[in-house]
Amino acid sequence: MFGLLVVGAVVGLAGALLHPLGRVVRVPVALALGMAGAALAFYTGRALHLFTDGQLLGWGAAIVGAALLVAVWGVARPRR
């Protein structure tokens, strides 16, 4: 669980810094969204029996989920 959150935070931070629209997501929000996206993708995949514990696909799902949640948040959030 801890490793999953660390991976989500790192991917969230990278997503905030490398977002194609610029710095549209603040760093604390990106960290939280990355962790949430990683956990959501990982546990959803396990619940749907797409992978089991210890398979590499679980880490891939966590990385993709974290990146997607940060990207969607950066595009969909209202501008000030």
N, C-alpha and C positions, 0 to 999 in steps of 0.2 A: 504494500500500500504506500509506504513512504517513497519507494523508488518511482512509483507511478506519479506521485505528486511532484517529485523533483523533475521528472521528465516533462510533465505538463508545464511546470513553471519555466523551464528552459525554453521549451518550444513557444510558450506564450510570450516570453521576452524577445525571442528572435522574431516572432511574428509582429510584435509591436515596432521593432526597430527596422524591419525589412518590408513593411506593408507598402504596396505599390502606390497608395494614395498619400504617402507621407506619414508623419507621426500623428495619426488620428486616434490612436488608442493610448491612453496613459499607462505608464509602466505598472502601477499597482493593480489596475483593472486587467491589464494583459496577463499578469501573473495569476490572478484569481480565475480569469476565463480559461487560461491554459490548463490549470489544474482541474477545473470543472469539466472541461471538454475531454481531457484525457480519462478522467474517471468515468464519465458518462459513456464514452465510446468503448472503453474496456469492459465495463460491467454489462453494458447492453449486448456486446458481442458474446460474452459468456452466458448471458441469460438466453440468447437465441441459439446457443450451442454451435456457434461458428468456430470456436476454438476452446481448448481446455487450458488448465494451468500449465505453465511452462512452455507453451508454444510461442514461437516468434511472432506470429500473426497478432497476438494480443498487444505486443509493444508497438507494432505498426499501426494498429487501430488506435492506440492511445495517442500516438504522434499525429496521425491524420485528424483525429477528433479535436485535439487541442488547437491545431493550426486552423481548422475550419471554423471553430467557434470564435477565435480571435478575428479571422478574416470577415466573417459574417457580421460580427459586432462592429467592426470598423467601417463596413460599407453601409449597414442598416441604421446605425445610430443617428439621431437627429443632429443637424449642424447648428451651431450657435452663431 
